[in-house]
Amino acid sequence: MVFRSLQHMGAALVAVLAVLVAVPSPAQASSGGGCGPRVSYHFGGAGVLYVTSCISFSSPHLKPDFYVESNAPGGFTCTVKQQMRINGSAVSGGAHVSSCVAGHYGPWNYAVLPPSGYADARIAIVVNGVEQVVSYSPNVYFP
């Protein structure tokens, strides 16, 4: 009888621990960041370019990066431009440009200027000198 009670208590303890492990801690949820939606630009019938803008915070730096999936087809001048925004305002000198070639670009370190706030990374696909598609990373909050 005592053995059966211990078995039931052990099973209940395992179930409670499994739930606790599956729930993210509040610190992870409150910091934000991550990757935004994947956006695309269609080069007519010549192909499609996909990009994703991301951001994270590792004290004392904001760390934006982005992903380019596939390559721009020949005959197009194409770049991907990323710019940081802190508390809703663009950071001067904060743009990174790459060709439209598949790969992972960044992360880059930006020193946080205000003591606290939020930031995101703006990303644009620029084709033949004209911004075509713009997307934003999620906000990341910093102390």
Residue frames as a rotation matrix with the C-alpha (Angstrom) as fourth column:
MET 1
0.568 0.823 0.000 0.00
0.823 -0.568 0.000 0.00
0.000 0.000 -1.000 0.00
VAL 2
0.493 -0.478 -0.727 2.80
0.087 -0.805 0.587 2.45
-0.866 -0.352 -0.355 0.91
PHE 3
-0.559 -0.744 0.366 4.68
0.398 0.147 0.906 1.46
-0.727 0.652 0.214 -2.26
ARG 4
-0.104 0.625 0.773 1.60
0.989 -0.017 0.146 2.25
0.104 0.780 -0.617 -4.39
SER 5
0.818 0.380 -0.433 1.26
0.470 -0.874 0.122 5.70
-0.332 -0.304 -0.893 -2.77
LEU 6
0.026 -0.899 -0.438 4.92
0.011 -0.437 0.899 6.43
-1.000 -0.029 -0.002 -3.52
GLN 7
-0.573 -0.181 0.799 4.39
0.742 0.298 0.600 5.36
-0.347 0.937 -0.037 -7.13
HIS 8
0.407 0.817 0.408 1.45
0.901 -0.433 -0.031 7.77
0.152 0.380 -0.912 -7.52
MET 9
0.746 -0.199 -0.635 3.38
0.162 -0.872 0.462 10.62
-0.646 -0.448 -0.619 -5.87
GLY 10
-0.337 -0.938 0.081 6.36
0.239 -0.002 0.971 9.96
-0.910 0.347 0.225 -8.13
ALA 11
-0.333 0.303 0.893 4.19
0.942 0.133 0.307 10.01
-0.025 0.944 -0.330 -11.23
ALA 12
0.760 0.647 -0.058 2.57
0.649 -0.760 0.029 13.27
-0.025 -0.060 -0.998 -10.12
LEU 13
0.397 -0.707 -0.585 5.98
0.068 -0.613 0.787 14.82
-0.915 -0.352 -0.195 -9.45
VAL 14
-0.581 -0.595 0.555 7.21
0.563 0.199 0.802 13.83
-0.588 0.778 0.219 -12.94
ALA 15
0.112 0.715 0.690 4.10
0.976 -0.208 0.057 15.40
0.184 0.668 -0.721 -14.51
VAL 16
0.870 0.184 -0.458 4.58
0.337 -0.899 0.279 18.68
-0.360 -0.397 -0.844 -12.60
LEU 17
-0.025 -0.963 -0.267 8.27
0.103 -0.268 0.958 18.85
-0.994 -0.003 0.106 -13.55
ALA 18
-0.452 -0.092 0.887 7.42
0.852 0.250 0.460 18.24
-0.264 0.964 -0.034 -17.22
VAL 19
0.601 0.727 0.332 5.00
0.779 -0.626 -0.038 21.19
0.180 0.281 -0.943 -17.20
LEU 20
0.731 -0.364 -0.577 7.54
0.108 -0.773 0.625 23.46
-0.673 -0.520 -0.526 -15.49
VAL 21
-0.355 -0.907 0.226 10.25
0.368 0.086 0.926 22.62
-0.860 0.411 0.303 -18.03
ALA 22
-0.245 0.318 0.916 7.89
0.969 0.089 0.229 23.32
-0.009 0.944 -0.330 -20.97
VAL 23
0.811 0.582 -0.057 6.92
0.584 -0.811 0.027 26.84
-0.030 -0.055 -0.998 -19.77
PRO 24
0.032 -0.843 0.537 9.38
0.607 -0.410 -0.681 29.60
0.794 0.348 0.498 -20.83
SER 25
-0.280 -0.201 -0.939 10.76
0.924 -0.322 -0.206 31.78
-0.261 -0.925 0.276 -18.10
PRO 26
0.718 0.631 -0.294 9.45
0.554 -0.773 -0.309 35.37
-0.422 0.059 -0.905 -17.88
ALA 27
0.067 -0.764 -0.641 12.88
-0.149 -0.643 0.751 36.83
-0.987 0.045 -0.157 -18.74
GLN 28
-0.757 -0.330 0.563 12.86
0.448 0.365 0.816 35.10
-0.475 0.870 -0.129 -22.13
ALA 29
0.036 0.877 0.479 9.37
0.999 -0.022 -0.035 36.28
-0.020 0.480 -0.877 -22.97
SER 30
0.716 0.325 -0.618 9.96
0.432 -0.902 0.026 39.90
-0.549 -0.286 -0.786 -21.92
SER 31
-0.228 -0.895 -0.385 13.16
0.119 -0.418 0.901 40.45
-0.966 0.159 0.202 -23.94
GLY 32
0.726 0.595 -0.343 11.52
-0.269 -0.213 -0.939 39.97
-0.632 0.775 0.005 -27.35
GLY 33
-0.263 -0.836 -0.481 13.60
-0.805 -0.085 0.587 39.86
-0.532 0.542 -0.651 -30.49
GLY 34
-0.032 0.176 0.984 13.90
0.294 0.942 -0.159 37.00
-0.955 0.284 -0.082 -32.91
CYS 35
-0.931 -0.295 0.216 13.11
0.258 -0.113 0.959 36.95
-0.258 0.949 0.181 -36.61
GLY 36
-0.327 0.821 -0.469 10.33
-0.608 -0.563 -0.561 38.73
-0.724 0.101 0.683 -38.43
PRO 37
0.611 0.644 0.461 8.23
-0.030 0.600 -0.799 37.39
-0.791 0.475 0.386 -41.27
ARG 38
-0.490 -0.692 0.530 9.91
0.503 0.272 0.820 36.09
-0.712 0.669 0.215 -44.38
VAL 39
0.422 0.598 -0.682 9.23
-0.258 -0.642 -0.722 38.53
-0.869 0.481 -0.117 -47.23
SER 40
-0.087 -0.407 0.909 9.68
0.727 0.598 0.337 38.00
-0.681 0.690 0.244 -50.96
TYR 41
0.019 0.085 -0.996 10.29
-0.603 -0.794 -0.080 39.88
-0.797 0.602 0.036 -54.17
HIS 42
0.383 0.218 0.898 9.24
0.491 0.775 -0.398 38.31
-0.782 0.593 0.190 -57.48
PHE 43
-0.482 -0.640 -0.599 11.46
-0.298 -0.523 0.799 39.05
-0.824 0.563 0.062 -60.49
GLY 44
0.032 0.581 -0.813 8.68
-0.999 -0.006 -0.044 38.45
-0.031 0.814 0.581 -62.99
GLY 45
0.936 0.294 -0.193 9.15
-0.317 0.943 -0.098 34.94
0.153 0.153 0.976 -64.32
ALA 46
0.247 -0.950 -0.191 12.90
-0.391 0.083 -0.917 35.03
0.887 0.301 -0.351 -63.56
GLY 47
-0.370 -0.388 -0.844 12.74
0.541 0.649 -0.535 33.95
0.755 -0.655 -0.030 -59.91
VAL 48
0.749 0.610 0.260 11.88
0.048 -0.442 0.896 34.90
0.661 -0.658 -0.360 -56.34
LEU 49
-0.481 -0.874 0.065 14.12
0.071 -0.112 -0.991 36.29
0.874 -0.472 0.116 -53.59
TYR 50
0.661 0.672 -0.334 13.26
0.363 0.103 0.926 35.72
0.657 -0.733 -0.175 -49.91
VAL 51
-0.488 -0.804 0.341 14.67
-0.008 -0.386 -0.922 37.67
0.873 -0.453 0.182 -46.95
THR 52
0.595 0.586 -0.549 14.16
0.567 0.177 0.804 37.58
0.569 -0.790 -0.227 -43.18
SER 53
-0.076 -0.570 0.818 15.24
-0.316 -0.765 -0.561 40.27
0.946 -0.302 -0.122 -40.69
CYS 54
0.474 0.155 -0.867 16.28
0.654 0.597 0.464 39.31
0.590 -0.787 0.181 -37.14
ILE 55
0.021 -0.497 0.868 17.47
-0.457 -0.776 -0.433 41.03
0.889 -0.388 -0.244 -33.97
SER 56
0.496 0.086 -0.864 18.66
0.684 0.575 0.449 40.09
0.535 -0.814 0.226 -30.49
PHE 57
0.588 -0.324 0.741 20.18
-0.546 -0.835 0.069 41.83
0.597 -0.445 -0.668 -27.48
SER 58
0.523 -0.539 -0.660 23.31
0.759 0.648 0.072 40.76
0.389 -0.539 0.747 -25.62
SER 59
0.981 -0.006 -0.194 24.35
0.099 -0.843 0.529 43.44
-0.167 -0.538 -0.826 -23.16
PRO 60
-0.236 0.426 -0.873 25.59
0.171 -0.867 -0.469 46.00
-0.957 -0.260 0.131 -24.07
HIS 61
-0.871 -0.233 -0.433 24.87
-0.355 -0.311 0.882 45.43
-0.340 0.922 0.188 -27.79
LEU 62
0.458 0.888 -0.025 21.92
-0.495 0.232 -0.837 45.11
-0.738 0.396 0.546 -30.11
LYS 63
-0.646 -0.708 0.287 22.69
-0.218 0.531 0.819 42.41
-0.732 0.466 -0.497 -32.69
PRO 64
0.467 0.812 -0.349 20.77
-0.597 -0.001 -0.802 42.63
-0.652 0.583 0.485 -35.97
ASP 65
-0.755 -0.617 0.220 21.25
-0.189 0.527 0.828 40.09
-0.628 0.584 -0.515 -38.76
PHE 66
0.281 0.887 -0.366 19.36
-0.774 -0.016 -0.633 38.84
-0.568 0.461 0.682 -41.78
TYR 67
-0.348 -0.259 0.901 18.97
0.201 0.918 0.341 35.85
-0.916 0.300 -0.267 -44.06
VAL 68
-0.064 0.299 -0.952 18.74
-0.939 -0.340 -0.044 35.82
-0.337 0.892 0.302 -47.86
GLU 69
-0.053 0.131 0.990 17.26
0.106 0.986 -0.125 32.70
-0.993 0.099 -0.066 -49.46
SER 70
0.552 0.121 0.825 17.99
0.780 0.275 -0.562 32.09
-0.295 0.954 0.057 -53.14
ASN 71
-0.554 -0.782 -0.287 19.85
0.523 -0.595 0.611 34.48
-0.648 0.188 0.738 -55.46
ALA 72
0.295 0.580 -0.759 18.67
-0.329 -0.685 -0.650 37.36
-0.897 0.442 -0.011 -57.60
PRO 73
0.576 -0.065 0.815 18.61
0.680 0.590 -0.434 36.36
-0.453 0.804 0.384 -61.25
GLY 74
-0.536 -0.838 0.101 21.08
0.718 -0.390 0.576 37.87
-0.444 0.381 0.811 -63.69
GLY 75
-0.431 0.321 0.843 20.23
0.657 -0.529 0.537 41.20
0.619 0.786 0.017 -65.32
PHE 76
0.717 0.675 0.173 19.05
0.325 -0.544 0.774 42.83
0.616 -0.499 -0.610 -62.09
THR 77
-0.534 -0.763 0.363 20.96
-0.066 -0.391 -0.918 45.12
0.843 -0.514 0.158 -59.76
CYS 78
0.577 0.791 -0.203 19.81
0.041 0.221 0.975 43.93
0.816 -0.571 0.095 -56.36
THR 79
-0.683 -0.719 0.130 20.86
-0.124 -0.061 -0.990 44.68
0.720 -0.692 -0.047 -52.78
VAL 80
0.395 0.706 -0.588 19.46
0.648 0.239 0.723 43.97
0.651 -0.667 -0.363 -49.34
LYS 81
-0.459 -0.496 0.737 19.70
-0.096 -0.797 -0.597 46.91
0.883 -0.345 0.318 -46.95
GLN 82
0.252 0.498 -0.830 19.21
0.816 0.351 0.459 46.67
0.520 -0.793 -0.318 -43.19
GLN 83
-0.416 -0.343 0.842 18.91
-0.130 -0.894 -0.428 49.60
0.900 -0.287 0.328 -40.80
MET 84
-0.601 0.125 -0.789 18.52
0.771 0.351 -0.532 49.71
0.211 -0.928 -0.307 -37.01
ARG 85
-0.030 0.592 0.805 15.77
-0.130 -0.801 0.584 51.66
0.991 -0.087 0.102 -35.31
ILE 86
-0.712 -0.195 -0.675 15.98
0.634 0.234 -0.737 52.48
0.302 -0.952 -0.043 -31.59
ASN 87
-0.477 0.654 -0.587 12.82
0.454 -0.389 -0.802 53.69
-0.752 -0.649 -0.112 -29.84
GLY 88
0.507 0.818 0.273 11.25
0.586 -0.095 -0.804 54.21
-0.632 0.568 -0.527 -33.29
SER 89
0.772 -0.279 -0.571 14.05
-0.490 -0.833 -0.255 56.33
-0.405 0.477 -0.780 -34.80
ALA 90
0.868 -0.494 -0.049 16.59
0.280 0.569 -0.773 55.23
0.410 0.658 0.632 -37.39
VAL 91
0.564 -0.783 -0.263 20.18
0.294 -0.108 0.950 54.99
-0.772 -0.613 0.169 -36.15
SER 92
0.810 -0.304 -0.502 22.42
-0.579 -0.555 -0.597 57.12
-0.097 0.774 -0.625 -38.36
GLY 93
-0.179 -0.928 -0.327 25.16
-0.960 0.237 -0.147 55.11
0.214 0.287 -0.934 -40.01
GLY 94
-0.304 0.097 0.948 23.32
-0.608 0.746 -0.271 51.95
-0.734 -0.658 -0.168 -39.05
ALA 95
0.704 0.610 -0.363 22.80
-0.656 0.364 -0.662 50.45
-0.272 0.704 0.656 -42.51
HIS 96
-0.402 -0.748 0.528 24.33
-0.291 0.651 0.701 47.21
-0.868 0.128 -0.479 -43.77
VAL 97
0.484 0.511 -0.710 24.07
-0.815 -0.031 -0.578 46.36
-0.317 0.859 0.402 -47.43
SER 98
-0.386 -0.580 0.717 24.72
-0.123 0.803 0.583 43.07
-0.914 0.136 -0.381 -49.19
SER 99
-0.740 0.194 -0.644 24.20
-0.646 0.060 0.761 41.73
0.187 0.979 0.081 -52.65
CYS 100
0.314 0.918 0.243 21.14
-0.931 0.347 -0.109 39.57
-0.184 -0.192 0.964 -53.17
VAL 101
-0.248 -0.489 -0.836 23.08
-0.506 0.802 -0.319 36.35
0.826 0.344 -0.446 -52.75
ALA 102
0.701 0.588 -0.403 21.88
-0.029 0.589 0.808 33.52
0.712 -0.555 0.429 -50.52
GLY 103
-0.358 -0.833 -0.421 23.42
0.428 0.254 -0.867 33.50
0.830 -0.491 0.266 -47.06
HIS 104
0.625 0.405 -0.667 23.36
0.774 -0.211 0.597 34.68
0.101 -0.890 -0.445 -43.46
TYR 105
-0.082 -0.610 0.788 24.58
0.373 -0.752 -0.544 38.26
0.924 0.249 0.289 -42.95
GLY 106
0.147 0.034 0.989 25.61
-0.763 -0.632 0.136 39.54
0.629 -0.775 -0.067 -39.52
PRO 107
0.704 0.665 -0.249 25.10
0.705 -0.610 0.362 39.82
0.089 -0.430 -0.898 -36.67
TRP 108
-0.190 -0.683 0.705 26.55
0.346 -0.719 -0.603 43.28
0.919 0.130 0.373 -36.18
ASN 109
-0.199 0.043 -0.979 27.09
0.979 -0.032 -0.201 44.93
-0.040 -0.999 -0.036 -32.80
TYR 110
-0.019 0.228 0.974 25.38
0.186 -0.956 0.227 48.24
0.982 0.185 -0.024 -32.05
ALA 111
-0.874 -0.251 -0.417 26.08
0.459 -0.141 -0.877 49.90
0.161 -0.958 0.239 -28.72
VAL 112
0.168 0.984 -0.056 22.83
0.908 -0.132 0.398 50.87
0.384 -0.118 -0.916 -27.05
LEU 113
-0.564 -0.396 0.724 22.68
0.241 -0.918 -0.314 54.65
0.790 -0.003 0.614 -26.57
PRO 114
0.087 0.610 0.788 19.70
-0.709 -0.518 0.479 55.20
0.700 -0.600 0.387 -24.25
PRO 115
-0.659 -0.366 0.657 19.63
-0.746 0.425 -0.513 53.46
-0.091 -0.828 -0.553 -20.86
SER 116
-0.578 0.506 0.640 16.54
0.225 0.853 -0.472 51.49
-0.784 -0.129 -0.607 -21.88
GLY 117
-0.155 0.613 -0.775 14.02
-0.829 -0.508 -0.236 51.07
-0.538 0.606 0.587 -24.66
TYR 118
0.432 0.320 0.843 13.28
0.198 0.879 -0.435 48.91
-0.880 0.354 0.316 -27.65
ALA 119
-0.372 -0.569 -0.733 14.76
-0.687 -0.362 0.630 48.36
-0.624 0.738 -0.256 -31.08
ASP 120
0.618 0.415 0.668 13.99
0.166 0.761 -0.627 46.63
-0.768 0.498 0.402 -34.34
ALA 121
-0.596 -0.801 -0.047 15.77
0.031 -0.082 0.996 46.10
-0.802 0.593 0.074 -37.62
ARG 122
0.540 0.711 -0.450 14.28
-0.404 -0.250 -0.880 47.35
-0.738 0.657 0.152 -40.89
ILE 123
-0.493 -0.672 0.553 15.16
0.223 0.516 0.827 45.38
-0.841 0.531 -0.105 -44.00
ALA 124
0.479 0.615 -0.626 14.56
-0.480 -0.414 -0.773 46.36
-0.735 0.671 0.097 -47.63
ILE 125
-0.017 -0.412 0.911 15.11
0.758 0.589 0.281 44.64
-0.652 0.695 0.303 -50.96
VAL 126
0.237 -0.020 -0.971 16.38
-0.379 -0.922 -0.073 47.25
-0.894 0.386 -0.226 -53.41
VAL 127
0.080 -0.125 0.989 16.07
0.764 0.645 0.020 46.34
-0.640 0.754 0.147 -57.10
ASN 128
-0.107 -0.243 0.964 17.56
0.904 -0.427 -0.007 48.58
0.413 0.871 0.265 -59.79
GLY 129
-0.853 -0.423 0.305 17.88
0.257 -0.850 -0.459 51.39
0.454 -0.313 0.834 -57.20
VAL 130
-0.227 0.858 0.461 14.27
-0.659 -0.484 0.576 51.28
0.717 -0.173 0.675 -55.97
GLU 131
-0.856 0.029 0.516 13.13
-0.438 0.490 -0.754 49.90
-0.275 -0.871 -0.407 -52.59
GLN 132
-0.515 0.652 -0.557 10.66
-0.415 0.379 0.827 47.17
0.750 0.657 0.075 -53.40
VAL 133
0.444 0.611 -0.655 9.91
0.260 0.612 0.747 45.19
0.857 -0.502 0.113 -50.25
VAL 134
-0.416 -0.516 0.749 10.31
-0.587 -0.476 -0.655 46.30
0.695 -0.712 -0.105 -46.62
SER 135
0.503 0.536 -0.678 9.98
0.253 0.659 0.709 44.22
0.826 -0.528 0.196 -43.47
TYR 136
0.093 -0.414 0.905 10.80
-0.818 -0.550 -0.168 44.63
0.568 -0.725 -0.390 -39.79
SER 137
-0.639 -0.305 -0.706 12.15
0.202 0.820 -0.536 42.28
0.742 -0.485 -0.462 -37.15
PRO 138
0.514 0.739 -0.435 10.16
0.641 0.006 0.768 41.94
0.570 -0.673 -0.471 -33.93
ASN 139
0.519 -0.313 0.795 10.96
-0.552 -0.833 0.032 44.47
0.652 -0.456 -0.606 -31.21
VAL 140
0.063 -0.521 -0.851 13.68
0.722 0.612 -0.322 43.57
0.689 -0.595 0.415 -28.75
TYR 141
0.851 0.282 0.443 13.58
-0.103 -0.737 0.668 45.30
0.514 -0.614 -0.598 -25.35
PHE 142
-0.056 -0.939 -0.339 16.74
0.582 0.245 -0.775 46.23
0.811 -0.240 0.533 -23.48
PRO 143
0.475 0.224 -0.851 17.38
0.876 -0.212 0.433 47.50
-0.083 -0.951 -0.297 -19.98
